[in-house]
Amino acid sequence: MKAGELGGALRGTSPAGSFPPPMVPDSSLAAFVQSLPKTETHHHFEGCLPYELLHEWDPGRWPAFPAFRERGYRYENFQAFDQVLFDCALPWFTSAERYHEAARVIFARLVEQNVKYVETNFHLPVSGFIGVPARELVAAIRSAVPAGLEVRIFAGLLRTDIGGPLRPLIEELADWDEVAGVDLQGFEGMPTHPDTAALWARLRAAGKVTKTHAGEFDGAHRVREAIEHLGVTRVQHGLRAVEDPEVVHLAVARGATFDMCPLSNVGLRVVSELSRHPLRRLMEAGVRCTISTDDTLCFGNSLTEEYLAVALGLGFTRRELARLARNGFEVALLSLAEKKPWLEQLDAILNAK
């Protein structure tokens, strides 16, 4: 998305709760955000299918500008969001070749936004839906990674999958060098399977990173569960931790990172409007936070727009934006030598007088 398009997206032809007309990024702010080396650490691969691929494939079924991708659109609930995702993504993702084609466009878009590092998760159950081995899907995604972009692939699964027929495959992930970790996702109202903590511990012992979606559609107690019971330090979303100061303190004490997606949170009515998002409060309390896009297919957003949104909607300064970017590199699964050029660039901004 170019700077001019960003201005239109942020002005929006959208209802209350979106950006009012004066909140348009000036060209210098857009240029600054573009200049920041960035990470994308909360990225659902199928949920980030480039919509224009669908439109080009079947414009009658997928019109160029569907209402759900407008900035002012609000999903009624998680189930409504899930239905849109299901209806759009599953028709496309039918083969390893389709995964490769989507990955090629996804990664090119991220490179255009000066993203240097990505953690993306593919939905493990899709392998069974389409009859393609999961390792072939991982290989298809990996084969599309361009030079200069570091990508780590996670297996995403639902809370119900741990007690279901996918369990042997989930156990097997411990031996997959091509998978960096696992991400427990889906509707947070579902109970967490009692075997999850032991399974997550075994995966961590095998060198895998464990993530859990928590504190989005359920309260702070689910963030506590993720950190204390599941042993997770990478919480996906986590914003409702702010409802319990003790949980916020726990997150700080355990060095947890909240990989947050502000525009998704507004689109799903987790917060009523961006100005009420607790990102700043959590960071001021000492919680390390990153920002990412979640599901660009469903929200019509970009990582650049997420940065501009917190600048315009939450009053983040340029130095604070650089802090967010640095947080992503701090948790990136890269060696210190690999992180160094990006950390030095961001530190120069943070240390400037």
C-alpha positions in Angstrom: 0.0 0.0 0.0 1.5 3.3 -1.0 1.4 6.5 1.1 -1.5 8.0 -0.8 -3.5 4.8 -0.4 -2.7 4.8 3.3 -4.2 8.2 3.7 -7.4 7.1 2.1 -7.5 4.0 4.2 -7.0 5.9 7.4 -9.5 8.7 6.5 -11.9 5.9 5.7 -15.5 6.1 4.4 -16.3 4.5 7.6 -18.6 4.8 10.6 -17.9 5.9 14.1 -15.0 4.2 15.8 -12.7 4.6 12.8 -10.4 7.5 12.0 -11.9 11.0 11.6 -10.8 13.0 8.5 -8.1 15.1 10.3 -6.2 12.0 11.2 -4.4 11.6 8.0 -0.7 10.7 8.0 1.6 13.3 6.6 4.1 12.1 4.0 7.0 12.4 6.5 5.3 10.0 9.0 4.5 7.6 6.2 8.2 7.8 5.1 9.4 7.3 8.6 7.3 4.1 9.1 8.5 2.8 5.8 12.1 3.4 6.8 11.7 1.3 10.0 13.0 -2.3 9.7 10.1 -4.3 10.9 9.0 -7.7 12.0 5.6 -9.5 11.6 5.2 -11.9 14.6 1.4 -12.5 14.6 0.6 -13.7 11.1 -2.0 -16.3 10.1 -0.9 -17.6 6.8 -4.3 -18.6 5.4 -5.8 -15.5 7.0 -3.3 -13.4 5.0 -4.2 -14.7 1.6 -4.0 -11.7 -0.7 -7.6 -10.9 -1.6 -6.8 -9.9 -5.2 -5.8 -13.5 -5.9 -9.4 -14.4 -5.2 -10.8 -11.5 -7.2 -8.6 -12.3 -10.2 -9.6 -16.0 -10.0 -13.4 -15.4 -9.8 -14.5 -11.7 -9.7 -18.1 -12.7 -9.7 -17.7 -14.5 -6.4 -15.2 -12.1 -4.9 -15.9 -8.5 -5.9 -13.0 -6.0 -5.8 -14.2 -4.1 -2.7 -16.2 -6.3 -0.3 -17.7 -4.6 2.7 -15.8 -6.7 5.2 -12.5 -5.3 4.1 -13.5 -1.6 4.6 -11.8 0.1 7.5 -15.0 0.8 9.3 -16.4 -2.7 9.1 -17.1 -4.4 12.4 -17.7 -8.2 12.7 -20.7 -9.1 14.8 -18.7 -11.7 16.7 -15.8 -14.2 16.3 -18.1 -16.7 14.5 -19.0 -14.2 11.8 -15.3 -13.5 11.3 -14.5 -17.2 11.2 -17.2 -17.7 8.5 -15.7 -15.0 6.2 -12.3 -16.5 6.7 -13.6 -20.0 6.0 -15.5 -18.9 2.9 -12.6 -17.0 1.4 -9.5 -19.1 2.3 -10.6 -22.7 2.0 -11.6 -22.5 -1.7 -8.1 -21.2 -2.5 -6.0 -23.4 -0.4 -6.4 -26.8 -2.1 -2.9 -27.7 -3.0 0.8 -27.1 -2.1 1.0 -25.1 -5.4 -1.7 -22.7 -4.1 0.2 -22.3 -0.8 3.3 -21.4 -2.8 1.5 -18.9 -5.0 0.0 -17.2 -2.0 3.3 -17.1 -0.1 5.1 -15.5 -3.1 2.7 -12.6 -3.0 2.5 -12.4 0.8 6.2 -12.2 1.2 6.7 -9.7 -1.6 4.2 -7.4 0.0 6.0 -7.6 3.4 9.4 -6.9 1.7 7.8 -3.8 0.1 7.0 -2.6 3.6 10.6 -3.1 4.8 9.8 -6.2 6.9 12.9 -8.2 7.6 11.6 -11.0 9.7 8.3 -13.0 9.8 6.7 -15.6 12.0 3.8 -17.1 10.2 1.6 -20.0 11.2 -0.2 -22.3 8.8 -3.4 -24.0 10.0 -2.4 -27.6 10.6 -5.9 -29.1 10.2 -6.0 -27.9 6.6 -3.6 -30.6 5.7 -6.3 -33.2 6.5 -9.0 -31.2 4.8 -7.3 -31.1 1.5 -5.3 -34.4 1.7 -1.9 -32.9 1.3 0.8 -33.8 3.9 1.6 -30.9 6.2 5.3 -31.1 5.4 4.5 -30.4 1.8 2.6 -27.3 2.8 5.5 -26.1 4.9 7.9 -26.8 2.0 5.7 -24.8 -0.4 5.6 -21.8 1.9 9.4 -22.0 2.5 10.1 -22.3 -1.3 8.6 -18.8 -1.8 10.7 -16.9 0.7 12.7 -14.2 -1.1 16.3 -13.4 -0.5 16.7 -10.9 2.4 13.6 -12.0 4.3 13.8 -14.3 7.3 10.8 -16.5 7.8 9.9 -18.9 10.7 7.0 -21.2 10.2 4.7 -22.3 13.0 2.0 -24.9 13.1 -1.3 -23.4 14.2 -3.9 -25.6 15.8 -7.2 -25.3 17.7 -7.6 -26.1 21.4 -9.8 -29.1 20.4 -7.1 -30.5 18.1 -5.0 -31.7 21.0 -7.6 -34.3 22.0 -8.5 -35.3 18.5 -7.1 -37.2 15.5 -4.4 -34.6 14.9 -2.7 -35.5 18.2 0.0 -37.9 16.7 0.9 -35.3 14.1 1.2 -32.6 16.7 3.5 -34.9 18.8 5.6 -35.5 15.7 6.3 -31.7 15.2 9.0 -32.0 17.9 11.2 -33.7 15.2 10.4 -31.3 12.3 13.4 -29.0 11.8 11.4 -26.9 9.3 8.8 -25.9 11.9 9.9 -23.3 14.5 7.0 -23.9 16.9 3.3 -24.2 17.6 0.5 -21.7 18.1 -2.7 -22.5 20.0 -5.4 -20.4 18.2 -9.1 -20.2 17.3 -12.0 -19.2 19.5 -10.7 -18.5 23.0 -14.0 -19.4 24.7 -13.1 -23.1 24.1 -11.6 -24.8 27.2 -7.9 -25.6 27.0 -7.3 -29.4 26.7 -5.8 -30.8 29.9 -2.9 -32.3 28.0 -1.8 -29.0 26.5 0.6 -28.0 29.3 2.5 -31.3 29.2 2.6 -31.3 25.4 3.8 -27.7 25.2 6.5 -28.5 27.7 7.7 -31.5 25.6 7.7 -29.3 22.5 9.8 -26.6 24.2 12.2 -29.3 25.4 12.6 -30.2 21.7 13.6 -26.6 20.9 10.2 -25.4 19.7 8.6 -22.1 20.6 5.1 -22.3 22.0 2.6 -19.6 21.5 -1.0 -19.2 22.7 -3.8 -16.9 21.8 -5.2 -15.5 25.0 -6.7 -12.3 26.4 -8.7 -11.5 23.2 -12.3 -12.8 23.5 -11.8 -14.1 27.1 -10.4 -12.2 30.1 -7.2 -11.8 31.9 -7.4 -15.2 33.5 -6.7 -16.8 30.1 -3.5 -14.8 29.9 -2.6 -16.1 33.3 -3.4 -19.6 32.1 -1.1 -19.2 29.1 1.8 -17.9 31.1 1.5 -19.8 34.4 0.0 -23.1 33.3 1.1 -23.5 29.7 4.5 -21.9 30.3 4.1 -19.6 27.3 6.1 -16.4 27.0 4.7 -15.5 23.5 1.1 -14.5 24.1 -0.9 -13.7 20.9 -3.0 -10.6 21.6 -3.0 -10.5 25.4 -4.7 -7.1 25.6 -7.3 -8.1 28.2 -4.5 -8.7 30.7 -5.0 -5.0 31.4 -8.2 -6.0 33.3 -6.1 -7.6 36.1 -3.0 -5.7 37.4 -1.7 -8.9 38.9 -1.7 -10.6 35.5 0.1 -7.6 34.0 2.7 -7.9 36.7 3.0 -11.6 36.0 3.6 -11.0 32.3 6.4 -8.5 33.2 8.0 -10.8 35.7 8.0 -13.7 33.3 9.3 -11.6 30.4 6.3 -12.4 28.3 5.7 -10.7 25.0 2.3 -9.8 23.7 2.1 -10.0 19.9 -0.7 -7.5 19.4 -2.9 -6.6 16.4 -4.7 -3.3 17.1 -6.8 -3.0 13.9 -8.0 -6.6 14.3 -9.0 -5.9 17.8 -11.1 -3.0 16.7 -12.6 -4.9 13.7 -13.6 -7.8 16.0 -15.0 -5.4 18.7 -12.6 -6.5 21.3 -12.1 -2.8 21.8 -14.8 -0.3 20.7 -12.4 2.1 19.1 -8.6 2.4 18.6 -8.3 5.2 21.2 -9.4 2.7 23.9 -6.8 0.1 23.0 -4.6 -0.8 26.0 -1.3 -1.1 24.0 0.2 2.0 25.5 -0.9 1.1 29.1 0.6 -2.3 28.8 3.9 -1.0 27.5 4.1 1.7 30.2 3.5 -1.1 32.7 6.6 -2.9 31.3 5.1 -5.5 29.1 7.0 -6.0 25.9 4.6 -5.6 23.0 4.9 -6.0 19.2 2.3 -5.1 16.5 1.3 -7.3 13.6 -1.6 -7.7 11.2 -3.3 -11.0 12.3 -5.5 -11.7 9.2 -5.1 -9.2 6.4 -7.6 -11.1 4.2 -10.4 -10.3 6.6 -9.3 -6.8 7.8 -7.9 -5.3 4.7 -4.9 -4.0 6.7 -1.2 -3.9 6.3 1.7 -3.8 8.7 2.4 -0.2 7.6 -1.1 0.7 8.4 -0.9 -0.8 11.9 2.1 1.5 12.7 0.3 4.5 11.3 -2.8 3.6 13.2 -1.1 3.5 16.6 0.7 6.8 15.7 -2.5 8.6 14.8 -5.0 6.8 17.0 -2.9 6.3 20.1 -0.5 9.2 19.8 2.6 7.0 19.6 5.7 9.1 18.8 8.3 8.1 16.2 10.6 7.0 19.0 7.8 4.8 20.4 7.2 3.3 17.0 10.9 2.4 16.8 10.5 0.8 20.2 7.7 -1.4 18.9 9.8 -2.4 16.0 12.8 -3.2 18.2 10.6 -5.4 20.4 9.9 -7.6 17.4 13.6 -8.1 16.8 14.3 -8.8 20.4 12.1 -11.9 20.3 12.9 -12.9 16.7 14.4 -16.4 16.3 17.6 -15.0 14.9 21.2 -15.0 16.1 22.5 -11.7 17.6 24.7 -11.3 14.5 21.6 -11.6 12.3 19.7 -9.1 14.4 22.5 -6.6 14.7 22.0 -4.4 11.7 18.3 -3.9 12.4 18.9 -3.3 16.1 21.6 -0.8 15.5 19.4 1.1 13.1 16.5 1.2 15.6 18.8 2.1 18.5 20.1 5.1 16.5 16.5 6.4 16.5 15.9 5.5 20.2 19.1 7.2 21.3 18.8 10.3 19.2 18.4 13.5 21.2 
